[in-house]
Amino acid sequence: MVTADTIAAIATPYGQGAIGVIRLSGKDAFSIVKQYFRPAKGSFEPKLVRGYTLRYGEWWYQRELIDEVLISFFVQPHSYTGEDVVEISCHGSPYILNRTLESCLDAGARLAEPGEFTLRAFRNGKLDLGQAEAVADLIASESKAAHQIAMHQLKGHFSRELDEMRTQLIEFTGLLELELDFAEEDVEFADRSRFFELLDRIKHRLRTLIESFSLGNAIKNGVPVAILGAPNAGKSTLLNALLGEEKAIVSHIAGTTRDVIEDVITIDGIQFRFIDTAGLRKTSDEIEEIGIRKALERASKARIILYVFDVHASSQSEVHATYELIKEHAPDATILKVGNKADLVQDVEFLDGDILYISAKEKVGIDVLKKALVKEILREKRIDNQVIITNVRHLDALKKSITALEEAERGLRSGLSGELVAIDLRQALYHMGSITGQVVADDILGYIFANFCIGK
Ligand code: GDP
């Protein structure tokens, strides 16, 4: 168990709140409490503290009664960090929190660095690195889907899967290295065909994980959606209908809506971010090119494009041509054709199975459109029971693992010496292990934990 210095931090957000929490972790946590805490009943003895208990009393500092507090105690190793931990719950006043923290620092605690509690948890084997990163994602999650992914990772499903794959690879690499000791005798301990099978399986799985990043990233950061179409097609009206409130200024005159808007909606737990909606408003220079040039810039950043046209005023060939143009500029995005102003036509003039007919003004078809957005993202996939990558560091490590595995496979097929093949395998193992932190350099740790909030 690491018995480093004792760290302290305010763990709750800055500002006034019903309750604020100060956290201490380290070998002096209990003795620091002893200096300022007067229990309502009995006395307080650091040596007699039992874990998972609460004490109520007063916190005194420099002869000032700071607050009435409730303190939770955790005795190492049964705590978040694996060390002795104290959480002082007081009233959520910035003054009280600051004074209480000050008292702890005065008694010899050190102000915690961002993420340092979690770093200690990692160092003490309470969490692996992937799980520690999931803690940050969990805190940052703003939607059900982002929360689910982070929770899944926190529960260690990803780590377990990686560990299993690593174990199998280590076994084979070991056998391969053993052959080196018997080089003269020309023996094969490692069954080649079983190995190719294993490699295929692992590579396939790693590829699936890599592919999941695009979904994971979209969910974590919000799915970028652009609304494109000619002036007066009803883009602002549609945006309002989707947002469910009158945020954009809608006008009869093309190009008069100028509010800066970048808005977010959550549908079925997935967050969608409407990007560059300010540009959507400044339609003046879009007129000549049916809103295309600027709009296309927008499109390139979107994952989903809502191509809105006026069914009342557009021909099938126009719609088709614009659709193709958008597609050309945003080949990776999904384009949903949205035929607006369906209320103005008795029979829609051209029927196309691809088109979602709506009336933004009358709010007809908006729910269907919302469902289509969600369907585009999930595509039959469930996110609650599978591992989805959301972290660029993990993505990078997975890609490097695959490259090393391919190299190893090539080497083995071309009869390269076991020694050299083993080097590639070790390389793959290294990259896979870097995700969970089995092998990780200190500067990488520093980088990861610097992105945490203080007190976590
Ligand atoms: P934008 O330039 O594409 O953003 O278009 P707006 O949203 O500003 O809409 C232009 C005009 O079309 C406004 O007068 C809207 O009221 C009208 N409009 C928008 N959607 C509909 C619709 O579904 N039906 C009808 N009848 N009018 C609509």
Residues whose N, C-alpha, C, O or C-beta is under 5 A from the ligand:
A	BS01	GDP	A230 P231 N232 A233 G234 K235 S236 T237 L238 V250 S251 H252 N340 K341 A342 D343 L344 I358 S359 A360 K361 E362
